[in-house]
Amino acid sequence: MSATVRLDAVSKVYGKGRGAVAALREVSVSIPRGSFTAVMGPSGSGKSTFLHCAAGLDTPTSGTVRLGETDLSAMNETKLTRLRRQRVGFVFQAFNLLPALTALENISLPLRLAGVRADKGWLGEVVRRVGLEGRTHHRPAQLSGGQQQRVALARALATRPEVIFGDEPTGALDTMTARDVLTLLRETVDDMGQTVVMVTHDPVAASYADTVLFLADGRIVDTMHAPAADRIAERMTRLGAWK
């Protein structure tokens, strides 16, 4: 199976000299196309840095990151910005919606920024899949937290990206709403062939993934396939995440 995202010996060091901190240490991993990968680890393990480097939001100190056949390390910021708009989707804990725009305007914003004409049929399909029919003319303040995150997910899907990165996408939601959003993420993989990479601290959220990568001290220390929430929690305990 071809890789959507590949990291080869990626390290990220912040600071210089004696004050330098290594957030990632020679991480190598291949994320298969059409898969759902969760990234877990104790606080300070490098989860966010992993996501930022994999998504082209941050530049590794050494090593290479590839999106498909594209080497991100060879790109300047202008090219990276264009790549993120056209080929990558993002879903964050804080939704990051623009309050003055309607749900539909928020969803189609990446297309407008990229100067691409919206495919109304595709946008309609995305709105239907995330269950926002009848809510597209509402502004974020008129929507529940779960509905706002559905808007964010629809926005991530609008450009038909090669990969969607989620940074604690259910962190601000109650249990039932989080389950709905995770089911939607799972369905984008199973029904639409989407690739999803999600950072989370929640073993239940991670159990929706095909594979869990466990980070500790900037390294991938374990991988779990077909994960179950209780097994994930037990493995996290042995990483020293919860004491």
Disulfide bonds with the S-S distance in Angstrom:
none
